[in-house]
Amino acid sequence: MKKIKYIFLVSIFALTITNAQTSDTNFRKSVSETVKKIETVFNVTINDDRGLLKGKELDYADWRIEPGNLPLSLTNILAPFELMYFKQPDGTYIIRKYENHKVSVDKGKERLFYLESLYSTKEQWEERKTELKACMITSFGLDKAPPTPKSKPLLTPKRIYKDYSVENIALEILPGVYATGSIYKPYPLNKKAAVIITPDGHFGDGRYRKDEQYRCAMMAKMGAIVVGYDLFAWGESLLQFPTETHRNSIASTVQLLTGIRFLDYLATVKNADMTRVGVTGGSGGGSHTMFLAAIDDRVKVSAPVVMVSSHFSGGCPCESGRGIHLCGNGTNNAEISAMMAPKPQLIVSDGKDWTLAVPELEFPFIQRTYELYGKKDLVENAHFAKEGHDFGISKRMALYPFMSKYLNLDLNKVKNDKDEIDESTCVIEPKEKLFVFGDKGEKLPKNALKDINKLYEMFGEKNLKVYEVKK
């Protein structure tokens, strides 16, 4: 009897809920229920694995389902709550909070189709490229940057290894703001050498890690002057600016300016051949590889690693904090990468991050731009479908021959007796050896700026970033 009573009450409750779906209640319904209906209507699986729909209700919920249009239906339901969906490789969908720097692969594809519709000739593309470049310069604030201070760079004693040398450098790129890095040179350096800039990414130990030391040393052995440098508020930059300021938008400006002003400095270095300039970096360094190549015409060869994507523009404000992807009424990293055309470019991608679709999606789009110049063969893609987000050995092995080919470097300098590219002769230094300012920062110049607000003021801006109070 109790069981029958329970079933009766449940039925009455369900009937009440059903009756509630009328104009009297604005057809209000839980979003979770409507999402389940969408699953049934479109025969798909939608996972709310983070419980983002819990407790959420929506007026006219079922009315927002558009028959035959799954993307629009999901957007109609999720957008009021600043949520979005992502289609997974297995065909299922996941729900995530809205992020301005990230959309679904499908949405990225739609944007590339739109961008393709804007230009079909070299002249049309050149016009858009000019527009994008001008907008990027003003968005970064480079047009308001103070002149480079006239101070001399601070250099540590040179360490000499087999076929290359290393010295650490601090370059005053803005009044009181020092960019820190290491310069790797061929040894002996007795003839003109190509120049390669390598902005650091967000991998663990920054420029101190093995993979960055390997690639800098290897390219120096091949005949290039190579500069690897710290991110803003990262590495030795932490002596000036605390780690939380790395997520200030001004970080992206300083990082891009660092690459530009290191090139300015290298132009004064004896035997530096500024007609042969390359740039390569991974992750956040991949973003700044694209930015530097797009803005600085001195760059002749670029190799952005694990970063070119039409649906992801960088999760850190040091990449996407200045709104450059709003330029030209909306752009993305694939189009910014295409701004390198028709100069040689190697795009390195993998199967386990946001570059997973590069061979089928972004690379053909970029090739199309190169084709406008009749230079389709000058852009290449090295894709590692089973690998993840890193600058690992296979990616470096793709990089070395490319840089050798287009910067006229000697690849034989890094080959062993078996004719294999061999990194084993490179010396991996402890991070303390890569410091410019001493083990405890005791050599930091007295004029070193430590006020993020004054840094903004240099560009005629105010720091509006609000930090969480740590308890």
C-alpha angles and dihedrals in degrees: 000000000000090000092053090048090051092051090048092052092048090050091050089049092051091048090051091052091047092049088050090068095088138102087268088074097028086252087285115186140163112270090227090061093048091049089053089052089051089053089055096043095049099028094235137129118241118188123204091186093159096050093241093148096053113128094359120135131181136199115239088007100160091041088065091066109104110204111234094013113088097169093053092045093053092045092050091053100040105035096073087063096043090250129134139187134237126201112225126217090254091058097255124120131231129199121229139168115270113270121181093215097052135060134158121282088246090055090049089053091051091052092051090052088052093049091049089057091060097066137019101164134058090245093054091047093048089053092052092043090054090050093049094047094050091048093048091052093053094040091054088045093235090139089064097044115127116244118274111271114249094232119125118249117260111239130186123218113287121256114209123211135163107313095339145059134212132208128167122234140198114195121191099225096168130015104295094351114116125195111206130205146121130267118217116194135181110259120251094025103201103138141040112299132195118245124233125185117200116188113203124245134209096276112134110271096024116218091351094070123106101248093056093047090049096052094043093049094044094051090047090053088051090057109273134120101232129193121193114185142186127258117245112278089009131102112352091350084077087076086071107027128030120242095256090063089066085081093055113109090235087069090074091051093050093046093052091044089051091061092047094049094045086056089050089053095046089054086068095049117105113252094012108139106211091186087072108053125155136178130198136164140149132238107340086005086055089056091052090045088061094043094050092046091050096049107031113063091197089077108097101171129030136184115184109190126211094340113084107109139144093209103042126051101178129295094230125077086226084074107027104018099102098059096242089145088067090064117116090020088298134345137170140208093273091060092042088053089051089058086078090070130152093019120089115279134175115201112200117198141163141202101246106059138040091298092066094109098045097111093053101030122019100027096057089047091053092043088056090060092049089049089061085069094041088247103112091136093061094074119068136181124213105192124186105192096184097045134084142218107315145093092248130167097273090054091049090049088057091048100053099060091044094053090043092053099048102032094043095242127160108252091181088070090072099040125103130217090281091057090250125137102251126193095181094099091062117100116228106212125206111253092249088067090056095056119113099190100046133264093296100027090259092142096056107131116256092238093057110138117233101170116095090195092060089048090058090047090059087067094043092255139116126232105244096169113125117207126208113248110244114224 
